[in-house]
Each structure stands twice: as structure tokens, then as C-alpha cells.
Amino acid sequence: MAFGRKRDKTEEKPKFNKESLKEALKIFVYIRPYRWYLIFGLLLLFLSSMVFMVFPYLSGLMIDIAQGEEVYDLTLGKIGWILAGILVIQGLFSYARVMFFAQVSERGIADVRKAVYDKMIGLPIVFFEENRVGELVSRITADIEKLYNAFSITLAEFIRQVIILIVGIVFLAVTTPRLALIMLASFPVIVVGAMFFGRFIRKLSKKRQEELAHSNTILNETIQSIQAVKSFTNEVFESIRYGKSIHTVVNISLKYARGRALFAVFIVTLLFGALFFIIWEGAMMVQTGRITAGQLVAFVSYTAIIGGAIAGLGSFYTELLGAVGATERVREILKYDAEVDLTAPSDVSDEKLDLKGHIKMTDVHFSYPTRTDVPVLKGINLEAKAGEKIALVGSSGAGKSTIVQLILRFYNIEQGQITIDDKDINALPLSSYRSHMAIVPQEVMLFGGTIRENILYGNPDADESAIIEAARQSNSWDFIQSFPEGLDTIVGERGVKLSGGQRQRIAIARAILRDPTVLILDEATSSLDAESERMVQDALNTLMQGRTSIIIAHRLATIRDVDKIYVIDNGIVAESGTHTELNDKADGLYQKLAALQFQPESSSQLTD
């Protein structure tokens, strides 16, 4: 319920200043490969704008010639041919200009999207913990779309309006200086006033929509929580709350209506009044012979075009401001230091690191970067020799998953050392190091493609026979064959078309195909039913053979045969040893955990 809920603040509009413009222009580094398209596009934009400004002048000439005046030995027929030629030229210029700008916007912005995406997936885990997924998706979609619009439409139209404005004013100042002076003294002021007036009305309209959305939120919450409303007999309370919101909507709506009414008066009396005054003054000059009727028509046409250009500059200016803001948000991502630089030569060398898998953690201390005041690991010491299976057990929040994340180098430790084969893991190329790792998590995340594509994620270069062999070893080949499409079966988003056990076995097949040196099992069977757990456990036993295996387990029955068990409690290793050693330890933490799981049959089950 929205009793004290704060409403989202309107995002501040970026301001045009020297610094923001300088930063925004850095995005042109992605346009540089297509700069000649941009240059030719701008040249054609200038030429087409100049050609366009000839139309009002020719319209005036036609009026004068139609009234019998001789102008440059032209006839209506000749002007008609001139207009036809200009239209063809204008069409060719416009087509070429649009295509040139399309090359710049499509290719340049595609490069920006790729650069942001490559940077984003190369950033460390902590970046994604500090930023919402929706915001990041918005950066690579909505913000870059603003840049696309700026390069494909807005920038060109803004420049066009500037050209039209300058050329139009210069032409009027030369041909009809008196009328131009009157127009420049009144018309732009009125247009700018109308723009500000319109902005004020838009703010009221937006405020009305926000308040209306707030009242709709109350309505939705009340209906969705109707049982709670009636259980607590709060019908009157909700009625008053909704009534207050609707009353606020009415008050804002009346202000909005008053603003629209005043704006209509402003348009009718001032804007049209000024326009009619200029036309009246021009008509008086026609009557006295100071200008021709054709010149008056040309003047009115140019005035209308200039007015449109002034109004257009306002809207395009706002859009360019939005593009500047989008550029800033995009460049924020591009400025981050990536842990994997996809623009540089890959650090996965042709000759992979020759690792055996002897992992050792010595006096490791760690706190998550997002909550540095809460120590998670407080001096962890553990060891997994090459080919050994070790298990991490303990209550939720003890630090088991954190240990695995540090081994994967998702975070940097604060104190201590983690080594593999007596080499500091931080001294090894990251991608090469991680290429020796594979993880089978509790909640398997499959991609929305086919079963083949998900298995291949472990090794994209594997052939068909290797995929099938991995499927066989993971006990998934039988159910894969039962599908009409076999390996080409679409698993759906997050693998929703497969059962939990099937997803888990696909994840195991993916790990088998990777052929890792170090295998991490993060409670891989904890959420499965008995039958699925048996099949998955058999597949895991196959997968663990000959590999260093680190197992996070809540079900102690699944780790009785490991080489060593580490009991993690409050960020330290409280106990370590084999299952038999720990189970025989009186009042030990492991024995207590076992008693909780297997009671009342703990003794018989654990000693079988």
C-alpha cells in the first residue's frame, strides 16, 4: 500500500555547457570511420536547404508575372520548368542525404551498441551488484536509441532549421528591409513566448498525468488487497485516501485547463495579430507601389518558414539535450575498467595454462564491496589437492558461496592469498585461469536456445560426437532422444520447458564438455526429487573423476565419500576432516548438523 511512498523525481535535464558538450563530442570517435558519409551528408543538407529556400521566391515571381510584370524575361511556363527541375534536384539531394546519414547513424550507433555491450559483459561482478538490470538495459537500448535519433534525424534537422533561419532573414533583409525589421521586432519574440507558454502547459499536463497515475496506483492496490482492506474494515480509510488523490487531480486539471485557455487567447490575439499586422503593412506597401504583390507573397512565405524554424529549433534543442544526457550515461559505462578487455587480443593463449588443480587458501579475509562494513570471511585456510574432492558445509550465510566466488576471481580478497599449483591466482591471465573452471549451480540458468547450444556453451568448438558423449555421461541422452527434435529442442527462456532434473543434467553435460581442471558444485542436487537426485548424482560422480572438486552441500549424505570436509561457521573454518572423523567428534558442529538432518536415524544413516 502506498501510504508514504515517494514518487519518482523527474530526471534532471542535462545542460548545454562547454564541459558537457566536450564530453558529448567524444562519442564521435565511433563516427570517425564513417566521417566522409557525414561530411557529404552535411554538404547535401546545406545544398538542399538552399534549394528549398528558392521556392518562396519563385512563388512571388509567379504572382508578379501573372499580373503582367516583366521579370528577368521569364514566363510562367519557364518558371514551371525551373520548379520541376528544382524538385528533381531537391529529391536527388534529399535521397542521397538520407542515405549518407543512414550510413553514419546505422553503422556508427551499431559500433556504439557493440562497444557498450562488450564493455558491460567484461565488467566485474561488483558492477552488476551496484546497478539495476533495468537501468543497464536502458543504457544499451533507450539511451543509445536517443543517440541514433540524434545522428539520423535530430542533428540534421537542427542544422537545417539554422540554415533556413539565417538564409530567410538575410533574404528578407535584402528584398523587403522594412517588413523584415517589423517581423524581427515582433514575430520571434512572440514565437519564443509561445514556446515558453507551451512548456509551462506541458509541465501542468505532466503533473496531471503523474497525479492521475498516483490515484490509479491507489485504485489498483486497493482492489488487489481487497481482502486486507475488508479484514481491517478500512473501506472508509481507502475511500478518503482515493478521494484526496482525485481532488488533487481535479485542482491540477483546472489549472491545466486555465493554462490552455490563456494559451489559446495568446495565439489568437498576439501571434495571429502580429502576423496579420505584418500582412496589413505589406498590403499598404503594395498599394503605394513600394513592393510588388509577388514580393509580399514571398515575404509571407519566408516569414512562415522562419517562424516554423524558430519553433523547430526549440524542440530539436530539447532532443539534443536528451542526446547529450544519453551520451553521458553511455560514456559512464565505457569509462569503467573491465576485468576482461574484449577489444584487446584475448588473454586465452593458444597454449593454455598447464594447471593441475591444487588450490590453497591462506588466511583469506574478505568483505563484499557493496557492504565493506560486514566481514564475511575472517581468515579462511583450506586446501584441495589436485584430483581431490572437498566439501564446504555450514549454515546459510556462513561464507561457503563466497569462498567459491573468490576462487573464481569474481572479487579481490582484502588479505591473504589464494593459489593454484602454488601460483597466485591474481598473477594469472583471468580468462585463461577461468577456462580451467566449471560450475554446476543449484539454480541452473539455461539460455533460451536449443539443448545443443546450451551444452556447447561449455566448449563452442566441440563436434557432434563430443556433444553426444557429454550427454551420455550426464545421463541426459535418453530424455534428449525422447524429444522429437532431439538436440535441437528449444528449452525456452531460462530452460522453462525442461524439468529441474533435466536442466541440472544439461548443466552437467555442459561442464563435461568443458573438461575443467577444477569443478565447483554449488548444492547441485538440493532442489531435486529423489529420482532426479539419483540420476544427477550418478552424473556428478562421473564428472568428478580425476578432477579437483569443490562441493557446497546442505545434504550431508551426498558428501560422505569426499576426501575432506570443511565446516564453515561465521567466516572461519570451524572444523575439518573426513566424514568419519567429524561424525565421531563429540559435540562437534558437523555432528550437530548431521543430527538435525538425519534425526532420529542419524546414527544409522551416517555410519552405514
Secondary structure by P-SEA (a helix, b strand, c coil): cccccccccccbbbbbcaaaaaaaaccccccccaaaaaaaaaaaaaaaaaaaaaaaaaaaaaaaaaaccccccccaaaaaaaaaaaaaaaaaaaaaaaaaaaaaaaaaaaaaaaaaaaaaaaccaaaaaaccaaaaaaaacaaaaaaaaaaccaaaaaaaaaaaaaaaaaaaaaccaaaaaaaaacaaaaaaaaaaaaaaaaaaaaaaaaaaaaaaaaaaaaaaaaaaaaaacaaaaaaaaaaaaaaaaaaaaaaaaaaaaaaaaaaaccaaaaaaaaaaaaaaaaaaccccaaaaaaaaaaaaaaaaaaaaaaaaaaaaaaaaaaaaaaaaaaaccccccccccccccccccccccbbbbcbbbbbbccccccccccbbbbbbcccbbbbbbbcccccaaaaaaaaaccccccccccccccccccccccccccccbbbbccccccccccaaaaaacccccccaaaaaaaaaaaccaaaaaacccccccccccccccccaaaaaaaaaaaaaaacccbbbbccccccccaaaaaaaaaaaaaaacccbbbbbcccccccccccbbbbbccccccccccaaaaaaccccaaaaaaaaacccaaaaaaac
